[in-house]
């Protein structure tokens, strides 16, 4: 596996502690979506206008298992919540067009007096249907990161996850421009 085909970089990062900068739609066609991370480092969700990560970039939120200083709890009462409060946020997402984003995770390792920050990002494009509930879950394992999109559906007296898509940090033709966005230096 070639390193150039992965969105996995060893970098030094500067991360603020903002929680949610996304402005939710208050009316119209929209779905309820829960964004989740399993990382103890800061995870960031950034969206783009084009399915190839082109156009303007907007940071939607920062998540983290553990302390995230300025983050507030954002919940809409969706079923199947089983997360630390700062590791997930539930928001309304407009359904008129697909959502294209990169979900970044960060891991920090310390060796003596040296701290190294590693980032792994998953580019994805998905669509949501109005009036439905979804979960977008970012997971990072030492050599790769993945993302699953699931619909939350009623089953009997409860609910369950029905996976509708999965993505990884492998860069392929439709999202190759996303690698350039991932590598772009940011001061936040």
Z-matrix of the N, CA and C atoms (Angstrom, degrees):
N
C 1 1.448
C 2 1.511 1 108.07
N 3 1.307 2 117.43 1 125.16
C 4 1.451 3 121.71 2 -178.62
C 5 1.523 4 109.86 3 -82.39
N 6 1.329 5 115.11 4 136.70
C 7 1.457 6 119.50 5 179.09
C 8 1.519 7 111.26 6 -60.65
N 9 1.333 8 117.61 7 -32.53
C 10 1.459 9 119.62 8 -179.26
C 11 1.518 10 112.46 9 -66.56
N 12 1.330 11 117.42 10 -15.85
C 13 1.459 12 119.49 11 179.37
C 14 1.520 13 112.35 12 -93.45
N 15 1.320 14 116.73 13 8.08
C 16 1.461 15 120.38 14 179.52
C 17 1.514 16 110.76 15 -119.30
N 18 1.314 17 115.27 16 147.79
C 19 1.462 18 120.05 17 171.32
C 20 1.530 19 107.13 18 -94.54
N 21 1.317 20 116.29 19 64.71
C 22 1.452 21 121.71 20 -179.74
C 23 1.512 22 106.68 21 -135.05
N 24 1.310 23 117.26 22 111.59
C 25 1.452 24 120.77 23 -174.76
C 26 1.517 25 110.12 24 -129.41
N 27 1.324 26 116.56 25 145.59
C 28 1.452 27 121.80 26 169.62
C 29 1.509 28 107.33 27 -92.71
N 30 1.312 29 116.91 28 115.49
C 31 1.456 30 120.20 29 -176.37
C 32 1.508 31 110.64 30 -141.76
N 33 1.297 32 114.96 31 162.04
C 34 1.449 33 121.20 32 169.24
C 35 1.512 34 105.87 33 -96.67
N 36 1.320 35 117.55 34 126.86
C 37 1.457 36 120.01 35 -176.36
C 38 1.517 37 111.62 36 -123.03
N 39 1.301 38 114.31 37 154.27
C 40 1.446 39 122.58 38 171.70
C 41 1.516 40 106.15 39 -114.04
N 42 1.323 41 117.70 40 123.29
C 43 1.459 42 119.47 41 -176.13
C 44 1.511 43 110.49 42 -127.55
N 45 1.302 44 115.61 43 124.53
C 46 1.454 45 120.98 44 172.04
C 47 1.516 46 108.11 45 -77.60
N 48 1.295 47 117.17 46 176.92
C 49 1.453 48 119.92 47 -175.41
C 50 1.519 49 112.51 48 -116.22
N 51 1.310 50 118.73 49 22.77
C 52 1.456 51 120.90 50 178.67
C 53 1.511 52 109.44 51 -63.23
N 54 1.315 53 117.89 52 147.10
C 55 1.445 54 121.56 53 -177.33
C 56 1.513 55 114.33 54 -97.88
N 57 1.331 56 118.28 55 -60.82
C 58 1.456 57 122.23 56 -175.11
C 59 1.517 58 109.74 57 -134.46
N 60 1.331 59 116.37 58 115.67
C 61 1.461 60 119.91 59 177.60
C 62 1.519 61 111.23 60 -111.34
N 63 1.302 62 117.69 61 -4.26
C 64 1.462 63 124.46 62 179.63
C 65 1.527 64 110.15 63 -72.85
N 66 1.332 65 116.57 64 134.97
C 67 1.455 66 121.58 65 176.44
C 68 1.533 67 107.49 66 -99.44
N 69 1.317 68 116.13 67 115.45
C 70 1.459 69 122.04 68 -175.28
C 71 1.523 70 111.87 69 -76.59
N 72 1.347 71 117.05 70 145.47
C 73 1.468 72 118.65 71 173.12
C 74 1.530 73 108.98 72 -68.75
N 75 1.314 74 116.61 73 140.17
C 76 1.468 75 120.59 74 -178.59
C 77 1.527 76 112.60 75 -98.51
N 78 1.324 77 116.78 76 -9.36
C 79 1.465 78 120.19 77 178.68
C 80 1.522 79 108.97 78 -155.85
N 81 1.329 80 115.98 79 179.34
C 82 1.459 81 120.73 80 179.24
C 83 1.516 82 111.67 81 85.89
N 84 1.337 83 115.92 82 -171.24
C 85 1.461 84 121.23 83 -179.43
C 86 1.520 85 109.34 84 -72.69
N 87 1.336 86 115.07 85 119.33
C 88 1.460 87 119.99 86 -177.86
C 89 1.524 88 110.00 87 -153.95
N 90 1.318 89 115.09 88 155.59
C 91 1.457 90 122.59 89 176.36
C 92 1.527 91 107.92 90 -117.89
N 93 1.325 92 115.43 91 158.63
C 94 1.459 93 119.57 92 172.12
C 95 1.529 94 106.55 93 -93.70
N 96 1.341 95 116.14 94 128.15
C 97 1.459 96 120.50 95 -176.82
C 98 1.524 97 109.17 96 -130.55
N 99 1.322 98 114.72 97 130.88
C 100 1.467 99 121.20 98 175.25
C 101 1.527 100 107.46 99 -102.08
N 102 1.329 101 116.99 100 124.04
C 103 1.465 102 122.73 101 175.04
C 104 1.525 103 107.37 102 -103.08
N 105 1.346 104 116.67 103 132.20
C 106 1.466 105 122.27 104 -171.15
C 107 1.525 106 110.05 105 -134.97
N 108 1.326 107 116.51 106 144.59
C 109 1.462 108 121.97 107 170.50
C 110 1.519 109 109.68 108 -126.20
N 111 1.340 110 115.95 109 152.99
C 112 1.463 111 119.72 110 174.13
C 113 1.525 112 110.93 111 -109.74
N 114 1.330 113 117.92 112 11.46
C 115 1.459 114 121.20 113 -175.81
C 116 1.527 115 112.22 114 -93.61
N 117 1.328 116 115.68 115 148.74
C 118 1.463 117 119.96 116 175.34
C 119 1.522 118 110.57 117 -89.22
N 120 1.333 119 117.05 118 -12.77
C 121 1.465 120 121.58 119 170.92
C 122 1.519 121 108.44 120 -86.90
N 123 1.314 122 116.81 121 168.62
C 124 1.464 123 120.80 122 -178.77
C 125 1.528 124 110.45 123 -69.13
N 126 1.325 125 117.00 124 131.90
C 127 1.466 126 123.46 125 172.93
C 128 1.520 127 107.66 126 -110.22
N 129 1.335 128 116.18 127 141.00
C 130 1.458 129 121.60 128 -176.40
C 131 1.521 130 108.98 129 -125.85
N 132 1.334 131 116.67 130 137.15
C 133 1.457 132 122.31 131 174.58
C 134 1.518 133 108.05 132 -111.05
N 135 1.357 134 115.74 133 117.90
C 136 1.463 135 121.92 134 177.45
C 137 1.520 136 108.70 135 -119.35
N 138 1.340 137 116.60 136 136.56
C 139 1.462 138 121.53 137 -178.67
C 140 1.528 139 110.17 138 -110.46
N 141 1.354 140 114.41 139 160.72
C 142 1.464 141 122.07 140 -177.49
C 143 1.519 142 109.83 141 -137.17
N 144 1.330 143 116.45 142 157.05
C 145 1.467 144 121.07 143 179.69
C 146 1.521 145 112.03 144 -73.59
N 147 1.330 146 118.50 145 -42.27
C 148 1.463 147 121.79 146 -175.95
C 149 1.515 148 112.57 147 -98.36
N 150 1.347 149 116.81 148 152.68
C 151 1.468 150 120.89 149 -179.28
C 152 1.529 151 111.82 150 -66.99
N 153 1.328 152 117.95 151 -11.13
C 154 1.462 153 121.97 152 176.44
C 155 1.535 154 110.91 153 -102.38
N 156 1.329 155 116.96 154 23.14
C 157 1.469 156 124.08 155 -179.31
C 158 1.528 157 112.09 156 64.43
N 159 1.324 158 116.97 157 27.18
C 160 1.462 159 121.40 158 177.21
C 161 1.531 160 109.23 159 -92.58
N 162 1.307 161 115.26 160 173.74
C 163 1.461 162 120.06 161 179.98
C 164 1.514 163 111.10 162 80.55
N 165 1.312 164 115.41 163 -168.05
C 166 1.457 165 119.04 164 -175.73
C 167 1.522 166 111.32 165 -70.22
N 168 1.321 167 113.78 166 150.77
C 169 1.461 168 122.21 167 178.76
C 170 1.522 169 108.42 168 -107.25
N 171 1.329 170 116.82 169 138.74
C 172 1.460 171 120.75 170 176.85
C 173 1.515 172 108.86 171 -135.04
N 174 1.326 173 116.05 172 124.39
C 175 1.460 174 119.16 173 174.11
C 176 1.521 175 108.15 174 -78.23
N 177 1.333 176 116.44 175 125.33
C 178 1.460 177 120.87 176 -179.43
C 179 1.521 178 112.25 177 -92.71
N 180 1.330 179 116.66 178 -44.61
C 181 1.464 180 117.74 179 -174.91
C 182 1.514 181 111.48 180 -163.84
N 183 1.330 182 113.50 181 163.40
C 184 1.461 183 123.13 182 172.09
C 185 1.518 184 107.26 183 -124.92
N 186 1.319 185 114.43 184 135.48
C 187 1.457 186 121.25 185 -178.81
C 188 1.517 187 109.40 186 -129.81
N 189 1.324 188 116.12 187 159.09
C 190 1.458 189 119.95 188 178.00
C 191 1.516 190 109.66 189 -169.21
N 192 1.324 191 116.13 190 137.02
C 193 1.462 192 119.78 191 169.02
C 194 1.520 193 106.35 192 -73.68
N 195 1.300 194 117.62 193 117.55
C 196 1.454 195 121.11 194 -178.06
C 197 1.515 196 110.70 195 114.44
N 198 1.323 197 115.74 196 -154.77
C 199 1.462 198 121.68 197 -174.96
C 200 1.528 199 110.64 198 -77.63
N 201 1.316 200 115.70 199 131.09
C 202 1.466 201 123.08 200 171.52
C 203 1.526 202 103.89 201 -134.48
N 204 1.319 203 117.25 202 104.88
C 205 1.455 204 122.78 203 -162.17
C 206 1.519 205 115.68 204 -52.64
N 207 1.314 206 120.11 205 -52.22
C 208 1.465 207 119.76 206 -173.77
C 209 1.522 208 112.85 207 -102.49
N 210 1.298 209 117.78 208 12.85
C 211 1.455 210 120.25 209 -177.89
C 212 1.520 211 110.68 210 -82.98
N 213 1.324 212 115.63 211 139.40
C 214 1.452 213 119.98 212 176.30
C 215 1.531 214 109.01 213 -109.54
N 216 1.308 215 115.62 214 159.21
C 217 1.455 216 121.20 215 178.16
C 218 1.526 217 108.51 216 -71.33
N 219 1.321 218 117.15 217 131.03
C 220 1.462 219 121.93 218 178.78
C 221 1.517 220 107.69 219 -128.38
N 222 1.335 221 115.99 220 102.40
C 223 1.460 222 121.11 221 -178.48
C 224 1.517 223 109.49 222 -132.58
N 225 1.337 224 114.44 223 143.88
C 226 1.467 225 121.24 224 177.52
C 227 1.524 226 112.16 225 -111.60
N 228 1.327 227 117.34 226 5.04
C 229 1.461 228 121.12 227 179.65
C 230 1.521 229 113.85 228 83.89
N 231 1.328 230 117.19 229 23.62
C 232 1.460 231 120.61 230 178.86
C 233 1.530 232 109.99 231 -68.75
N 234 1.343 233 116.90 232 149.29
C 235 1.464 234 119.64 233 179.21
C 236 1.533 235 111.81 234 -72.91
N 237 1.330 236 115.91 235 165.61
C 238 1.465 237 125.44 236 175.46
C 239 1.528 238 113.84 237 67.97
N 240 1.320 239 117.18 238 32.92
C 241 1.460 240 121.03 239 174.67
C 242 1.525 241 107.90 240 -76.95
N 243 1.340 242 117.19 241 125.22
C 244 1.454 243 122.25 242 177.27
C 245 1.530 244 108.99 243 -149.50
N 246 1.339 245 117.38 244 54.49
C 247 1.455 246 121.51 245 -171.81
C 248 1.517 247 110.62 246 -137.71
N 249 1.325 248 115.54 247 157.60
C 250 1.451 249 119.68 248 169.45
C 251 1.528 250 107.31 249 -63.92
N 252 1.318 251 116.87 250 147.66
C 253 1.468 252 120.92 251 -172.97
C 254 1.525 253 113.79 252 -57.98
N 255 1.322 254 119.30 253 -36.90
C 256 1.470 255 121.81 254 -176.65
C 257 1.533 256 112.22 255 -88.25
N 258 1.335 257 117.64 256 -4.69
C 259 1.472 258 121.85 257 -178.50
C 260 1.520 259 112.44 258 -91.35
N 261 1.329 260 118.24 259 -4.27
C 262 1.466 261 120.93 260 -178.62
C 263 1.525 262 109.93 261 -151.06
N 264 1.319 263 114.79 262 149.88
C 265 1.467 264 121.92 263 174.88
C 266 1.518 265 108.39 264 -139.51
N 267 1.324 266 115.92 265 139.49
C 268 1.464 267 122.36 266 176.47
C 269 1.521 268 108.41 267 -108.53
N 270 1.340 269 115.90 268 125.20
C 271 1.458 270 120.58 269 -177.37
C 272 1.523 271 109.82 270 -138.63
N 273 1.326 272 115.82 271 161.24
C 274 1.459 273 121.32 272 170.84
C 275 1.526 274 108.35 273 -84.90
N 276 1.337 275 116.07 274 137.16
C 277 1.460 276 122.28 275 178.93
C 278 1.528 277 107.84 276 -126.32
N 279 1.334 278 116.88 277 130.18
C 280 1.466 279 121.41 278 176.76
C 281 1.530 280 109.55 279 -62.62
N 282 1.328 281 116.32 280 142.66
C 283 1.466 282 120.67 281 -175.96
C 284 1.521 283 113.59 282 -107.68
N 285 1.323 284 118.41 283 6.95
C 286 1.463 285 121.57 284 -175.91
C 287 1.527 286 113.18 285 -67.30
N 288 1.321 287 117.38 286 -26.63
C 289 1.463 288 120.42 287 179.58
C 290 1.523 289 109.12 288 -143.44
N 291 1.343 290 117.36 289 160.93
C 292 1.470 291 119.90 290 179.25
C 293 1.529 292 111.58 291 -61.93
N 294 1.302 293 115.64 292 153.76
C 295 1.457 294 122.29 293 175.46
C 296 1.529 295 107.64 294 -98.11
N 297 1.338 296 116.39 295 121.98
C 298 1.464 297 122.16 296 174.80
C 299 1.515 298 107.33 297 -113.94
N 300 1.338 299 115.96 298 128.79
C 301 1.458 300 119.88 299 -174.99
C 302 1.522 301 110.23 300 -155.10
N 303 1.323 302 114.62 301 169.31
C 304 1.457 303 122.47 302 167.17
C 305 1.524 304 106.36 303 -124.92
N 306 1.325 305 116.10 304 128.04
C 307 1.461 306 122.58 305 175.62
C 308 1.529 307 106.30 306 -101.23
N 309 1.336 308 117.70 307 116.40
C 310 1.459 309 124.23 308 -178.44
C 311 1.515 310 109.90 309 -100.97
N 312 1.308 311 116.43 310 143.44
C 313 1.460 312 121.15 311 169.73
C 314 1.514 313 108.51 312 -125.29
N 315 1.327 314 116.40 313 156.69
C 316 1.451 315 122.16 314 -178.31
C 317 1.519 316 110.02 315 -131.57
N 318 1.318 317 115.58 316 139.40
C 319 1.457 318 121.95 317 174.91
C 320 1.517 319 107.49 318 -131.52
N 321 1.322 320 117.28 319 134.97
C 322 1.458 321 121.73 320 -179.07
C 323 1.522 322 108.44 321 -114.50
N 324 1.331 323 115.28 322 129.53
C 325 1.463 324 121.12 323 176.41
C 326 1.519 325 108.85 324 -118.29
N 327 1.334 326 116.17 325 141.98
C 328 1.449 327 121.56 326 179.42
C 329 1.520 328 109.06 327 -118.00
N 330 1.325 329 115.36 328 131.11
C 331 1.454 330 122.03 329 175.88
C 332 1.520 331 107.03 330 -133.41
N 333 1.315 332 116.27 331 105.87
C 334 1.463 333 120.23 332 -174.57
C 335 1.513 334 109.56 333 64.70
N 336 1.333 335 116.28 334 -122.80
C 337 1.469 336 119.90 335 179.53
C 338 1.530 337 112.05 336 -98.09
N 339 1.336 338 116.94 337 6.90
C 340 1.457 339 121.27 338 -178.12
C 341 1.521 340 110.97 339 -101.73
N 342 1.330 341 115.59 340 128.48
C 343 1.467 342 120.94 341 174.39
C 344 1.519 343 107.79 342 -112.43
N 345 1.320 344 116.04 343 128.25
C 346 1.456 345 121.32 344 178.09
C 347 1.514 346 108.68 345 -118.88
N 348 1.323 347 115.10 346 133.29
C 349 1.462 348 120.95 347 179.30
C 350 1.520 349 108.24 348 -107.35
N 351 1.314 350 116.87 349 126.85
C 352 1.456 351 122.41 350 177.17
C 353 1.524 352 108.28 351 -108.38
N 354 1.329 353 115.88 352 141.81
C 355 1.456 354 120.54 353 176.74
C 356 1.515 355 109.23 354 -124.36
N 357 1.314 356 115.18 355 145.36
C 358 1.458 357 121.17 356 175.41
C 359 1.526 358 106.42 357 -137.89
N 360 1.325 359 116.10 358 129.71
C 361 1.460 360 120.33 359 -176.46
C 362 1.513 361 112.24 360 -124.89
N 363 1.326 362 115.00 361 146.28
C 364 1.469 363 121.62 362 178.23
C 365 1.525 364 109.13 363 -119.73
N 366 1.342 365 117.10 364 112.14
C 367 1.472 366 118.96 365 173.55
C 368 1.526 367 109.21 366 -79.38
N 369 1.337 368 115.73 367 142.59
C 370 1.466 369 118.39 368 178.53
C 371 1.521 370 110.94 369 -154.87
N 372 1.318 371 114.63 370 153.77
C 373 1.456 372 123.03 371 171.20
C 374 1.511 373 106.81 372 -131.87
N 375 1.322 374 115.90 373 129.46
C 376 1.457 375 120.08 374 -179.74
C 377 1.525 376 109.50 375 -146.99
N 378 1.301 377 116.22 376 161.27
C 379 1.472 378 121.62 377 176.25
C 380 1.512 379 109.20 378 -118.68
N 381 1.296 380 115.06 379 150.41
C 382 1.462 381 122.15 380 177.04
C 383 1.519 382 108.33 381 -122.56
N 384 1.328 383 116.33 382 149.97
C 385 1.456 384 121.39 383 176.33
C 386 1.525 385 109.35 384 -99.49
N 387 1.308 386 115.07 385 139.31
C 388 1.457 387 121.25 386 -179.22
C 389 1.530 388 110.92 387 -58.57
N 390 1.332 389 115.66 388 138.70
C 391 1.448 390 121.80 389 176.05
C 392 1.523 391 114.52 390 83.91
N 393 1.322 392 118.63 391 -0.85
C 394 1.464 393 121.03 392 -178.97
C 395 1.523 394 110.77 393 -106.09
N 396 1.345 395 115.14 394 164.02
C 397 1.463 396 122.50 395 178.49
C 398 1.523 397 109.63 396 -108.57
N 399 1.337 398 116.15 397 140.62
C 400 1.462 399 122.02 398 -178.80
C 401 1.520 400 110.34 399 -138.09
N 402 1.342 401 114.35 400 160.17
C 403 1.452 402 120.80 401 170.99
C 404 1.525 403 108.54 402 -130.96
N 405 1.342 404 115.76 403 131.97
C 406 1.457 405 123.21 404 175.94
C 407 1.523 406 105.36 405 -114.74
N 408 1.345 407 116.02 406 111.05
C 409 1.465 408 120.51 407 -171.94
C 410 1.523 409 111.39 408 -116.36
N 411 1.341 410 115.34 409 122.73
C 412 1.458 411 123.80 410 178.29
C 413 1.524 412 108.74 411 -96.28
N 414 1.337 413 116.45 412 130.73
C 415 1.471 414 122.08 413 177.12
C 416 1.514 415 109.27 414 -131.79
N 417 1.319 416 115.72 415 141.22
C 418 1.453 417 120.40 416 179.00
C 419 1.511 418 109.62 417 -125.76
N 420 1.322 419 114.35 418 125.39
C 421 1.454 420 122.58 419 173.21
C 422 1.526 421 105.24 420 -111.85
N 423 1.245 422 120.54 421 159.03
C 424 1.473 423 124.12 422 -169.07
C 425 1.533 424 114.99 423 -46.74
N 426 1.317 425 120.07 424 -38.11
C 427 1.467 426 120.52 425 -175.45
C 428 1.525 427 114.05 426 -109.77
N 429 1.300 428 118.19 427 -3.53
C 430 1.467 429 120.22 428 -178.13
C 431 1.528 430 109.64 429 -159.04
N 432 1.333 431 114.25 430 158.03
C 433 1.456 432 118.85 431 173.67
C 434 1.527 433 107.71 432 -125.91
N 435 1.327 434 114.90 433 151.37
C 436 1.460 435 120.81 434 -176.82
C 437 1.518 436 109.58 435 -135.62
N 438 1.311 437 114.42 436 164.68
C 439 1.450 438 121.00 437 177.83
C 440 1.520 439 107.85 438 -142.16
N 441 1.327 440 116.81 439 133.82
C 442 1.459 441 120.82 440 175.45
C 443 1.516 442 109.12 441 -119.50
N 444 1.323 443 115.27 442 141.00
C 445 1.456 444 122.70 443 174.79
C 446 1.517 445 106.01 444 -112.87
N 447 1.318 446 116.13 445 122.84
C 448 1.460 447 121.33 446 -179.66
C 449 1.516 448 110.04 447 -128.55
N 450 1.317 449 115.36 448 145.27
C 451 1.460 450 120.47 449 170.29
C 452 1.517 451 106.76 450 -90.14
N 453 1.312 452 116.95 451 140.95
C 454 1.456 453 121.83 452 175.43
C 455 1.523 454 106.72 453 -95.68
N 456 1.330 455 116.35 454 115.68
C 457 1.458 456 121.03 455 -174.06
C 458 1.529 457 110.60 456 -121.37
N 459 1.331 458 115.07 457 151.73
C 460 1.455 459 120.67 458 176.39
C 461 1.524 460 109.32 459 -71.59
N 462 1.343 461 115.22 460 140.43
C 463 1.468 462 120.83 461 175.71
C 464 1.519 463 107.08 462 -144.13
N 465 1.320 464 115.65 463 112.49
C 466 1.456 465 119.72 464 -177.29
C 467 1.515 466 110.58 465 59.75
N 468 1.323 467 116.28 466 -123.75
C 469 1.464 468 121.72 467 179.24
C 470 1.526 469 112.85 468 -91.62
N 471 1.348 470 117.39 469 -0.25
C 472 1.461 471 120.59 470 -176.92
C 473 1.509 472 112.34 471 -129.84
N 474 1.315 473 114.80 472 -148.54
C 475 1.462 474 122.49 473 -179.13
C 476 1.521 475 109.29 474 -139.95
N 477 1.348 476 115.48 475 162.18
C 478 1.452 477 121.05 476 175.69
C 479 1.520 478 109.55 477 -147.91
N 480 1.337 479 115.10 478 163.38
C 481 1.452 480 121.20 479 174.87
C 482 1.522 481 108.88 480 -89.24
N 483 1.333 482 116.62 481 133.89
C 484 1.465 483 122.37 482 172.94
C 485 1.522 484 106.70 483 -120.16
N 486 1.354 485 116.05 484 104.52
C 487 1.463 486 120.69 485 -176.69
C 488 1.511 487 110.27 486 -64.41
N 489 1.343 488 115.98 487 130.96
C 490 1.464 489 119.97 488 179.12
C 491 1.529 490 112.84 489 -114.94
N 492 1.348 491 117.26 490 -16.43
C 493 1.466 492 119.89 491 177.87
C 494 1.518 493 109.21 492 -162.82
N 495 1.331 494 115.02 493 154.61
C 496 1.459 495 120.15 494 172.41
C 497 1.523 496 108.24 495 -139.96
N 498 1.329 497 115.96 496 149.85
C 499 1.455 498 122.81 497 -176.12
C 500 1.520 499 108.23 498 -139.28
N 501 1.330 500 116.35 499 157.77
C 502 1.460 501 120.73 500 176.68
C 503 1.523 502 108.79 501 -133.95
N 504 1.331 503 115.56 502 -179.73
C 505 1.456 504 120.38 503 179.92
C 506 1.526 505 112.59 504 -84.20
N 507 1.305 506 118.82 505 7.73
C 508 1.470 507 121.16 506 175.42
C 509 1.528 508 109.29 507 -71.94
N 510 1.310 509 115.56 508 132.01
C 511 1.460 510 120.84 509 -179.29
C 512 1.521 511 109.04 510 -92.45
N 513 1.318 512 116.35 511 126.69
C 514 1.463 513 122.06 512 179.11
C 515 1.523 514 108.76 513 -128.74
N 516 1.324 515 118.03 514 173.50
C 517 1.467 516 121.95 515 -173.04
C 518 1.523 517 115.43 516 -48.74
N 519 1.337 518 120.76 517 -51.53
C 520 1.465 519 118.11 518 -175.71
C 521 1.522 520 113.86 519 -61.42
N 522 1.333 521 117.76 520 -26.50
C 523 1.457 522 119.21 521 -176.53
C 524 1.527 523 112.91 522 -118.91
N 525 1.329 524 118.46 523 19.96
C 526 1.466 525 120.45 524 -177.04
C 527 1.529 526 112.51 525 -62.04
N 528 1.321 527 118.43 526 -30.20
C 529 1.465 528 121.61 527 176.72
C 530 1.530 529 110.85 528 -65.86
N 531 1.313 530 116.77 529 -23.34
C 532 1.464 531 120.36 530 179.65
C 533 1.524 532 111.51 531 -64.08
N 534 1.339 533 118.20 532 -30.01
C 535 1.459 534 120.88 533 177.93
C 536 1.528 535 110.18 534 -60.30
N 537 1.329 536 117.63 535 -40.94
C 538 1.466 537 121.19 536 177.93
C 539 1.531 538 110.58 537 -62.44
N 540 1.324 539 117.11 538 -40.35
C 541 1.474 540 120.28 539 177.83
C 542 1.525 541 110.36 540 -65.31
N 543 1.324 542 116.17 541 -40.00
C 544 1.465 543 120.71 542 -179.62
C 545 1.535 544 110.85 543 -63.78
N 546 1.315 545 117.21 544 -40.69
C 547 1.456 546 121.78 545 -176.98
C 548 1.523 547 113.83 546 -77.67
N 549 1.329 548 117.01 547 -15.26
C 550 1.459 549 121.28 548 -177.01
C 551 1.533 550 111.45 549 -61.88
N 552 1.316 551 116.86 550 131.08
C 553 1.469 552 121.22 551 -179.62
C 554 1.509 553 110.16 552 -72.25
N 555 1.319 554 115.82 553 135.87
C 556 1.457 555 122.29 554 176.57
C 557 1.525 556 108.69 555 -130.48
N 558 1.296 557 116.83 556 147.84
C 559 1.475 558 121.16 557 179.79
C 560 1.517 559 112.20 558 -94.90
N 561 1.313 560 117.53 559 11.09
C 562 1.464 561 118.64 560 -179.08
C 563 1.493 562 108.75 561 -108.00
